[in-house]
Amino acid sequence: MEALEICKRPVVLFDFDGTVADTGRAVMTSTRKTLAARGFSEAQMGDLRRMIGPPLWKSFHDFYGFSREESLVVADEYRAFFDELGPEEYPVFDGIPELLDGLVAQGHRLAVATSRMEAKCIDMVGELGLSQFEAVVGMNPPQGRETKADSVRDALAALGATADDAVMIGDRFNDVEGAHAMAVPCIGIYSGAAAPGEHEAAGADAVVHSVAELAKLFAIKVCDVRGGHARRSLVRRSSMNQVEQSVAEYVDEVWEDVVADIEQLVSYPSVAVAADAEPGAPFGRPVRDALDCALGIAQKLGYQTSDDEGYVGIADIPGRGDKQLATICHVDVVPAGPGWNTDPFAMERREGWLLGRGVIDDKGPAVLSLYAGAYLLKHGIVPRYTFRALLGCDEEVGMSDVHHYLENYPNPDFLFTPDAEFPVCNAEKGQFGATFVSPKIDGGRIVSWSGAEASNAIPSQSICELAIAADELPAPAENADRLEITALDNGHAQIFAHGIGGHASMPEGTINAVGLIVSYLREAEDAFGARDERLLTPAEHEFVKFLAFVHADAYGRGLGIDATSAAFGPLTCNPGVICVADGHIEQVIDVRFPDSTSADTICEQLEPLVGRFGVTYRVGRAKVPFSVSADDPAVKALIDTYNEFTGKHAEPFAMGGGTYARNFARAVSFGPEETGLELPAWGGQMHGPNECANEEQLKQALKIYIVAILRLNELEL
């Protein structure tokens, strides 16, 4: 029978639960309380979504092994719990009131035919103000109604109609079967509880995936239904108070578990080292152990988990369709480095802050992403799109993990990574890396020199050993408060520089410790030169002069590579990693560049200076800038969510940091850091010593992520 033909019938019967009202959470909450009171564990309860739709006693009988007599008693216990709930726990789906008004305006007569007890359903329909229904017919054993077919039969009778006059609309197989038992055609709607293919298998005469699609069959325009599946009206502006309350309660309930899981994940010293690869652990055993820890958290929360050969962990919440919404965080960290006042891998909780390597970059956010998705599981929400939480293992080094993943799995339809600053970063600068190498140095004074342990970290400390007695060196004139010169047992001098570390892409407020030593060596050479002496060999002297240009500022002006653009801002250049190896001094630079220049242009601009000083260089990574339009509906959903929670009017921004987002077809970075957040005196930034994260900031981020995921499920991805 053609769908458009059955929609012309004068009588439309509606199922109630899961079709008119989103009672899924209320049903599962009441079921959970009922079974818990009878000693059932969460594992024994299983998937509570199956309780939505069929008659209660039958569900308790079929799914939990109660006899018919026991099932009737358990159903009464369930109803007592359900009666404690108010209408805010079972809101109508978006678009339903408009649909009902449109049907009435067309001349249709409407009735509810439900498996719910009739008296309760009459009360609920009244509480929701659904006056469009002429009759509400449900379970009423004294009147001979114990099945869906009985309700359909008597709903027709209440309207004085026949089967030929009517069409039924329902969200489960039993609605289709009950309607067909009375020779009434049925339209199945996928609104959350039905498994994929359930309506088709039951023989539904037509199938829709949203209230908007249903309205279209009846030639009715439904406003404010943005093309999505029928869903709980959780995230419309008019119901933000309701969702924020629900989300806040959830976050408060799980927060101590969140903190405990972050602490556990931080305990793994998961620095990616490809040289330590072994089967299933391509970045070394500590990273693999951290990945297993994160996947264990996901399993505990109810995710379906797997992994891409140890490159990326996968945690899924299956959706109703084929498309995929994803997040990605990483469990690897930069090396702890010097300057910590605590054990970096033993998280401390202090004065409302978390302290440890990875609490903000990116183990804390990884745990947040898992708990954000788990909100769906906790509240029995089957998302429109499969939610996939990805857990990377090589973000801090080369992102080879996602390259491997994308060779084996398709791009998500949209992805955000909690690995940057709020509000939304929709554009990332290009990346360029190079290593400057001095000419061969024979008999040099610079014995060793250390800086950052990773190229994307601005060094907070640098140590240089010179083959000269400490008392022969002049006292520092500049930066005296940040330099210490001490005598070593071997008769050499050690120069210790104290800087302010940070991320390579955000030099504001930092002080490069290697640059402090470069400045001092230039200062000391001048002092030696004043008395016709030489501190460094000619080769060292020339390379240190070259380093003075490298360290002139954080924006590449000394190297002649500075650039800027309105969309991306200025180029940044971090000379962080430095060493002495095989008779050469090597200085690594990490450059983040805007769309007004390129890696090839930077190489051309370097040539005059390196040629002048006889320096050679090796080019490492080179990645072009990328961006996603700020007008993308998914980007707008994220920025709107952030602004609603914070009361701000923020806009998407570009940044110099490199995140996983640049590797995916449609992706952005989305918090949880907040620019300008004042750190405690004992705390530090990501990538630096004493990395810390504010608990209230993380709590807020978790709430934002939950609502953002709900909102994204409303969109056509």
C-alpha positions in Angstrom: 0.0 0.0 0.0 1.4 3.4 -1.0 2.4 5.6 2.0 0.8 8.7 0.5 -2.5 6.8 0.1 -2.7 5.6 3.7 -1.9 9.1 4.9 -5.2 10.3 3.3 -7.2 8.1 5.7 -9.3 10.2 8.1 -8.2 8.6 11.4 -4.6 8.6 12.7 -3.8 6.4 15.7 -0.6 7.2 17.6 1.4 5.0 19.9 2.5 7.2 22.9 5.8 6.0 24.4 8.7 6.7 22.0 6.3 8.1 19.3 4.6 11.1 20.8 6.6 11.5 24.0 10.2 10.7 24.7 9.7 8.5 27.7 12.8 6.4 27.1 14.8 7.9 30.0 11.8 7.7 32.3 11.1 4.0 31.4 14.7 3.0 31.9 15.1 4.9 35.1 12.0 3.3 36.6 13.0 -0.1 35.3 16.5 0.2 36.8 15.0 1.2 40.2 12.6 -1.7 40.1 15.1 -4.3 39.3 17.7 -2.9 41.7 15.2 -3.2 44.5 14.9 -6.9 43.6 18.6 -7.4 43.7 19.5 -7.2 40.0 23.0 -6.0 39.2 23.6 -3.6 36.3 25.1 -6.5 34.3 22.0 -8.6 34.9 19.7 -5.7 33.8 21.3 -5.6 30.4 20.0 -3.2 27.7 17.1 -1.4 29.3 16.1 0.1 26.0 14.2 -3.1 25.2 11.7 -2.2 27.8 10.4 0.8 25.7 7.3 -0.1 23.8 5.9 -3.6 24.6 3.5 -4.2 27.5 5.3 -4.0 30.9 4.4 -7.4 32.3 5.4 -9.1 29.1 8.8 -7.4 29.0 9.5 -8.4 32.6 8.4 -11.9 31.8 10.4 -12.2 28.5 13.6 -10.4 29.5 14.0 -11.2 33.2 12.4 -14.6 33.7 9.5 -13.6 36.0 6.4 -15.7 35.8 3.3 -14.1 34.5 2.0 -13.6 38.0 5.3 -12.2 39.3 5.5 -10.0 36.2 2.2 -8.3 37.0 3.5 -7.5 40.6 6.8 -6.2 39.3 5.0 -4.1 36.8 3.1 -2.5 39.6 6.3 -1.8 41.5 7.7 -0.2 38.3 4.6 2.1 38.0 5.1 3.3 41.6 8.6 4.5 40.6 7.3 6.0 37.3 4.6 7.9 39.2 7.2 9.8 41.0 8.4 11.4 37.8 7.1 14.7 36.4 6.3 15.7 32.8 9.8 17.2 32.4 11.0 13.6 32.4 8.9 12.6 29.3 8.8 15.6 27.0 7.1 15.4 23.6 9.4 15.0 20.6 10.3 18.1 18.7 7.7 18.8 16.0 4.9 16.7 17.5 2.6 19.5 18.6 2.9 21.2 15.1 2.3 17.8 13.5 -0.9 17.2 15.6 -2.2 20.7 14.9 -1.6 20.2 11.2 -3.4 16.9 11.1 -6.4 18.4 12.9 -6.4 21.3 10.5 -6.6 18.8 7.6 -9.6 17.2 9.1 -8.0 14.1 10.6 -9.3 12.6 13.8 -6.7 11.6 16.3 -6.4 9.0 19.1 -3.7 7.3 21.2 -3.5 3.5 21.2 -0.9 2.6 23.7 0.5 -0.4 25.7 0.7 1.8 28.7 -2.0 1.6 31.4 -4.8 3.7 30.2 -5.4 5.8 33.4 -1.7 6.9 33.6 -1.5 7.7 29.9 -4.6 9.9 30.1 -2.9 11.8 32.9 0.3 12.2 30.9 -1.4 13.3 27.7 -3.2 15.9 29.9 0.0 17.1 31.6 1.6 17.6 28.2 -1.3 19.6 26.9 -2.0 17.4 23.9 -5.7 18.3 23.5 -5.7 17.2 19.8 -6.4 13.6 20.8 -10.1 12.8 21.0 -9.5 9.5 22.8 -6.7 7.8 24.8 -7.0 4.1 24.9 -4.5 1.8 26.7 -4.1 -1.3 28.8 -7.2 -2.0 31.0 -7.5 -5.7 31.8 -11.0 -5.4 33.4 -12.2 -4.1 30.0 -10.4 -6.8 28.1 -7.4 -4.8 26.9 -4.0 -6.5 27.5 -2.3 -6.2 24.1 -1.5 -3.5 21.6 -4.1 -5.0 19.2 -6.7 -4.6 21.9 -5.9 -0.9 22.2 -6.1 -0.4 18.4 -9.4 -2.1 18.3 -11.0 -0.1 21.1 -9.4 3.2 19.8 -11.2 2.7 16.5 -14.4 2.0 18.4 -14.0 5.1 20.5 -14.0 7.2 17.3 -16.7 5.2 15.6 -14.2 4.2 12.9 -13.2 1.0 11.0 -9.8 -0.4 10.0 -10.3 1.0 6.5 -10.5 4.5 8.0 -7.3 4.4 9.9 -3.5 4.4 9.9 -1.3 3.7 12.9 2.0 5.4 13.8 4.4 3.7 16.2 8.1 3.3 17.1 8.4 -0.4 17.8 7.7 -3.8 16.2 4.7 -4.4 18.5 3.0 -1.3 17.2 3.2 -2.7 13.6 2.1 -6.1 14.7 -0.8 -4.8 16.8 -2.0 -2.6 14.0 -1.8 -5.3 11.5 -3.7 -7.7 13.8 -6.6 -5.3 13.4 -6.0 -4.9 9.6 -4.7 -1.3 10.1 -1.6 -0.2 8.1 1.3 1.1 10.2 4.0 3.7 9.7 7.1 2.9 11.7 9.2 5.8 13.0 12.8 5.4 14.2 13.0 7.6 17.2 15.5 5.8 19.4 14.3 2.5 20.8 13.9 0.4 17.7 16.9 -1.5 16.4 18.0 -0.8 12.8 15.7 -2.8 10.4 13.1 -3.5 13.1 10.2 -1.8 11.3 11.1 -3.4 8.0 11.3 -6.8 9.6 7.9 -6.3 11.3 6.4 -5.4 7.9 5.7 -1.7 8.4 3.8 -0.2 5.5 6.1 2.9 5.5 9.2 3.9 7.5 10.4 7.4 8.5 13.4 8.5 10.5 12.1 11.7 12.0 9.0 13.8 12.8 10.0 16.0 9.9 9.8 13.0 7.5 6.5 11.9 9.0 5.1 15.4 8.6 6.2 15.5 5.0 4.1 12.4 4.2 1.1 14.3 5.4 2.1 17.4 3.6 2.5 19.3 6.8 5.3 21.8 7.5 6.9 21.3 10.9 9.0 24.2 12.3 12.1 23.9 14.3 12.9 20.4 13.3 16.2 20.7 11.7 16.1 17.6 9.5 17.1 15.3 12.4 15.7 12.1 13.8 12.8 12.3 16.2 14.5 13.0 19.5 14.1 14.2 23.0 13.8 18.0 23.0 16.9 18.4 25.1 18.9 21.0 23.3 16.4 23.5 21.9 16.9 27.0 23.4 13.5 26.8 25.0 14.5 23.7 27.0 18.1 24.6 27.8 17.3 24.9 31.5 16.1 21.3 31.4 19.1 19.9 29.7 21.6 21.9 31.7 20.0 20.6 34.9 20.1 17.0 33.6 23.7 17.4 32.5 24.8 19.1 35.7 23.3 16.3 37.8 25.1 13.7 35.7 28.5 15.6 36.0 28.1 15.9 39.7 27.2 12.2 40.0 30.2 11.0 38.0 32.9 13.6 38.9 34.8 11.7 41.5 35.0 8.8 39.0 36.2 11.2 36.4 39.0 12.4 38.6 40.0 8.9 39.7 40.2 7.8 36.0 42.3 10.8 35.1 44.6 9.9 38.0 44.9 6.4 36.8 45.6 7.4 33.2 48.2 10.0 34.3 50.2 7.3 36.2 51.5 5.8 32.9 54.7 7.5 31.6 53.4 7.3 28.1 56.0 9.1 26.0 55.8 7.7 22.5 59.1 6.1 21.4 58.9 4.4 18.0 62.3 2.8 18.6 60.7 0.8 21.4 58.0 -0.6 19.2 56.8 -4.2 19.7 53.8 -6.1 18.2 50.6 -4.3 19.2 52.6 -1.5 20.8 54.1 0.6 17.9 55.1 3.4 20.3 56.4 1.4 23.2 54.9 -0.5 26.1 54.1 2.5 28.3 51.9 4.1 25.6 50.2 0.7 25.0 49.6 0.4 28.7 48.0 3.9 28.8 45.8 3.0 25.8 44.6 -0.2 27.5 43.8 1.9 30.6 41.7 4.3 28.6 40.0 1.5 26.8 39.2 -0.1 30.1 37.6 3.1 31.3 35.5 3.0 28.1 34.5 -0.6 28.7 33.5 0.2 32.2 31.2 3.0 30.9 29.5 0.7 28.4 31.3 1.4 25.1 32.1 -1.2 22.5 35.9 -1.1 22.2 38.6 -2.2 19.8 41.9 -0.8 18.6 43.8 -0.3 15.4 46.8 -2.5 16.0 47.8 -0.3 18.9 47.9 2.9 16.9 44.5 4.2 17.9 41.9 3.0 20.4 38.3 2.9 19.4 35.3 3.2 21.7 31.8 3.2 20.1 28.2 3.9 21.0 26.2 2.6 18.0 23.8 4.9 16.5 20.7 4.5 14.4 22.3 5.2 11.0 25.5 4.7 9.2 27.1 8.1 9.8 29.6 8.7 12.5 30.3 11.6 14.9 33.7 11.3 16.6 36.1 12.8 19.1 39.8 12.2 19.3 42.2 12.7 22.2 45.6 11.2 22.8 47.1 9.2 25.6 50.7 10.0 24.8 52.5 12.9 26.5 55.6 14.9 26.1 58.5 13.9 28.3 58.2 15.2 31.9 61.4 17.3 31.6 63.1 19.1 34.4 61.6 21.6 36.9 58.8 19.5 38.5 58.1 19.9 42.2 56.1 16.7 42.3 56.2 13.3 40.6 54.8 14.2 37.2 53.2 10.7 36.9 51.5 10.7 40.3 48.6 13.1 39.9 47.9 15.4 42.9 44.7 17.1 43.7 45.4 20.5 45.2 43.2 23.5 45.9 40.7 22.7 43.1 43.4 21.8 40.6 44.8 18.6 39.2 48.6 18.4 38.9 50.4 15.9 36.7 51.7 15.3 33.2 48.8 15.1 30.8 46.0 16.5 33.1 45.3 19.1 30.4 47.2 17.7 27.4 45.5 15.3 26.8 44.7 12.6 29.3 42.2 14.7 31.3 40.3 15.7 28.1 40.4 12.0 26.9 38.6 11.0 30.1 36.1 13.8 29.6 35.3 12.7 26.0 34.5 9.2 27.3 32.3 10.4 30.0 30.6 12.9 27.6 29.5 10.0 25.4 28.6 7.9 28.4 25.8 10.4 29.2 24.0 8.9 26.2 24.3 5.4 27.7 23.4 6.5 31.2 20.2 8.1 29.9 19.3 5.4 27.4 19.7 7.7 24.4 20.4 5.9 21.1 22.1 8.6 19.1 21.3 9.4 15.5 24.9 8.9 14.6 27.4 6.4 16.0 29.5 8.2 18.6 33.1 7.1 18.3 35.7 8.2 20.9 39.1 7.8 19.3 42.3 7.5 21.5 45.5 8.3 19.7 49.0 7.3 20.7 51.4 9.5 18.7 50.0 13.0 18.7 53.0 14.6 20.4 55.6 13.2 17.9 54.3 12.6 14.4 50.6 11.7 14.3 51.5 8.5 12.5 48.8 6.9 14.6 45.9 8.7 12.7 47.6 8.2 9.4 47.5 4.5 10.1 43.9 4.7 11.3 42.7 6.5 8.2 44.3 3.9 6.0 42.0 1.3 7.6 38.9 3.2 8.6 36.7 5.9 6.9 36.7 9.6 7.9 34.1 10.4 10.5 31.3 12.6 9.1 32.4 15.2 11.7 35.0 15.2 14.4 36.2 17.5 17.2 39.3 17.1 19.3 39.4 18.3 22.9 43.0 19.3 22.6 43.2 23.1 22.4 41.6 26.2 23.7 37.9 27.1 23.7 35.8 28.4 22.0 36.5 26.6 18.6 39.6 26.5 16.5 38.6 26.0 12.9 42.0 26.8 11.4 45.5 25.7 12.2 48.7 27.2 10.9 51.1 25.3 8.7 54.0 23.5 10.4 57.7 23.5 9.4 60.5 21.9 11.2 64.3 22.1 10.5 67.5 21.3 12.2 70.5 23.7 11.9 73.9 22.0 12.1 77.2 23.8 12.8 80.3 23.0 10.8 82.6 20.4 12.4 84.1 21.7 15.7 87.5 20.4 16.8 88.6 21.1 20.3 85.5 23.1 21.2 84.7 24.6 24.6 80.9 23.7 24.4 81.0 20.1 25.7 77.2 19.6 26.0 74.0 21.6 25.7 70.5 20.6 26.5 67.1 22.3 26.0 63.6 21.1 25.4 63.0 17.4 25.1 60.4 17.9 22.3 60.4 20.3 19.5 56.9 21.6 20.3 57.9 22.6 23.8 59.5 26.0 24.7 62.3 25.0 27.2 61.9 26.1 30.7 65.5 25.0 31.5 68.7 24.7 29.6 72.1 23.5 30.7 75.4 24.1 28.9 78.7 22.6 30.0 81.8 24.5 29.0 85.4 23.2 29.1 86.6 26.1 31.2 86.8 26.8 34.9 83.8 28.5 36.4 85.8 31.3 38.0 87.1 32.4 34.6 83.6 33.2 33.4 82.1 36.7 34.0 79.0 37.1 36.1 75.9 37.5 34.0 75.1 41.2 33.3 71.7 40.6 31.7 69.2 38.0 33.0 71.3 37.5 36.1 68.3 36.3 38.1 67.8 33.5 35.6 71.4 32.2 35.2 73.5 30.2 37.5 77.2 29.4 36.9 78.6 26.5 38.9 81.9 24.6 39.0 81.8 20.9 38.1 84.1 18.3 39.6 85.9 17.8 36.3 87.0 21.4 36.3 84.4 22.5 33.8 81.7 25.2 34.3 78.0 24.6 34.0 75.6 27.3 32.9 72.0 26.7 34.1 69.3 28.8 32.7 65.8 29.2 34.2 63.1 30.2 31.6 59.4 30.0 31.4 58.2 27.0 29.4 55.1 26.5 27.3 53.8 25.2 24.0 55.8 26.2 20.8 52.7 27.7 19.2 52.0 30.1 22.1 55.2 32.0 23.0 53.4 34.9 24.7 54.5 35.0 28.3 57.3 32.4 27.9 61.1 32.8 28.1 63.2 30.4 26.1 66.0 29.1 28.3 68.2 28.1 25.4 68.0 31.7 24.3 69.2 32.9 27.7 72.4 30.8 27.4 72.9 32.1 23.8 72.7 35.7 25.1 75.1 34.9 27.9 77.7 33.3 25.6 77.6 36.3 23.4 78.0 38.5 26.6 80.9 36.4 27.9 82.6 36.4 24.5 82.6 40.2 24.5 84.1 40.2 28.0 86.9 37.8 26.8 87.4 39.9 23.6 87.9 43.0 25.7 91.1 41.5 27.0 92.1 40.0 23.7 91.2 36.5 24.7 88.8 34.0 23.1 86.2 32.0 24.9 85.0 29.8 22.0 86.6 28.4 19.0 86.1 30.2 15.7 83.5 27.6 14.6 81.7 27.8 17.9 81.8 31.6 17.8 80.2 31.7 14.3 77.5 29.2 15.2 76.6 31.1 18.4 76.4 34.3 16.4 74.0 32.5 14.1 72.0 31.3 17.1 71.6 34.9 18.2 69.6 35.5 15.0 67.6 32.3 15.6 66.7 33.4 19.2 66.2 37.1 18.3 62.5 36.7 19.0 59.7 34.1 18.8 58.4 35.2 15.5 61.2 34.4 13.1 62.3 38.0 12.4 66.0 37.2 13.1 65.9 34.4 10.5 64.0 36.6 8.0 61.0 34.3 7.8 58.4 36.3 9.7 54.9 36.5 8.1 51.4 37.1 9.2 47.8 37.0 7.8 44.4 38.3 9.0 43.0 34.8 9.2 45.9 33.0 11.0 47.9 35.7 12.7 51.8 35.7 12.9 54.3 33.0 12.2 56.0 31.6 15.4 59.4 30.0 15.6 60.6 28.0 18.6 64.2 26.9 18.8 63.8 24.5 21.7 65.8 21.3 21.2 69.6 21.7 21.1 72.4 19.3 21.5 76.1 18.6 20.8 76.6 15.4 18.7 79.5 14.1 16.7 81.5 17.3 16.9 78.5 19.5 15.8 76.0 21.7 17.6 72.5 21.1 16.4 69.6 23.4 16.9 66.0 22.4 16.0 63.3 24.9 15.2 59.6 24.4 15.2 57.8 26.9 13.0 54.0 27.5 12.8 53.2 29.6 9.8 50.1 31.4 8.3 48.6 31.1 4.9 50.6 34.0 3.6 53.8 32.0 3.3 54.8 28.3 2.7 57.5 25.8 3.6 59.2 26.4 0.3 59.2 30.1 0.9 60.7 29.6 4.4 63.5 27.5 2.9 64.3 30.2 0.4 64.3 32.9 3.1 66.7 30.8 5.2 69.3 30.4 2.5 71.1 33.8 2.9 71.6 33.6 6.6 72.7 29.9 6.7 75.0 30.6 3.8 76.6 33.6 5.6 77.5 31.5 8.6 78.3 28.2 6.9 75.4 26.4 8.6 73.7 23.4 7.0 70.1 22.4 7.8 67.8 19.5 7.4 64.1 20.0 6.8 61.8 17.8 8.9 58.1 18.0 8.8 56.2 20.4 6.5 52.5 20.7 6.7 50.2 23.3 5.0 47.7 25.4 6.9 44.1 24.0 7.0 40.7 25.3 7.9 37.0 24.4 8.1 34.5 27.2 7.4 33.2 29.1 10.4 29.8 28.8 8.7 29.8 25.1 8.8 26.6 24.1 10.8 28.6 21.7 13.0 31.1 24.5 13.8 28.2 26.8 14.6 26.6 24.2 16.9 29.9 24.0 18.9 30.3 27.7 19.2 26.7 28.2 20.1 26.9 25.6 22.9 30.1 27.2 24.3 28.5 30.7 24.2 25.3 29.6 25.9 27.2 27.9 28.8 29.6 30.8 29.3 27.5 33.8 28.4 30.2 34.9 25.9 29.9 36.0 22.3 33.1 34.2 21.1 33.9 33.4 17.5 36.0 30.6 16.0 39.7 31.3 15.8 42.9 30.2 14.2 45.9 28.9 16.1 49.5 27.8 15.7 49.2 24.5 17.5 48.9 21.4 15.5 46.1 19.0 16.5 44.7 15.8 15.1 42.0 17.9 13.4 44.2 18.8 10.5 44.3 15.1 9.5 40.6 14.6 9.0 38.3 15.7 6.3 35.9 17.7 8.5 37.3 18.4 12.0 38.0 21.2 14.5 39.6 21.5 17.9 37.3 22.3 20.8 38.7 23.2 24.2 39.0 22.4 27.1 41.7 25.1 27.8 40.6 28.6 28.6 42.9 31.5 27.4 43.8 33.8 30.3 43.1 31.4 33.1 45.3 32.4 35.9 47.5 29.5 37.1 48.4 28.9 40.8 51.9 29.9 41.8 52.9 26.2 42.0 51.3 25.3 38.7 52.4 25.3 35.1 51.2 25.1 31.5 50.9 22.1 29.3 54.3 20.8 28.0 56.0 22.6 30.9 56.8 21.5 34.4 54.0 21.2 37.0 51.3 21.0 34.3 47.9 21.6 35.9 44.2 21.8 35.1 41.4 23.5 37.0 38.7 21.1 38.1 35.8 23.6 37.6 37.2 24.3 34.1 37.1 20.6 33.3 33.6 20.2 34.8 32.4 23.0 32.6 34.0 21.4 29.6 32.4 18.1 30.2 28.9 19.8 30.3 29.7 21.6 27.1 30.8 18.4 25.4 27.7 16.5 26.3 25.3 19.2 25.0 27.5 19.6 21.9 27.2 15.9 21.1 23.4 16.1 21.6 23.2 19.1 19.3 25.4 17.6 16.6 23.0 14.7 16.5 20.3 17.1 15.4 22.2 18.1 12.3 22.5 16.6 8.8 26.1 15.6 8.9 
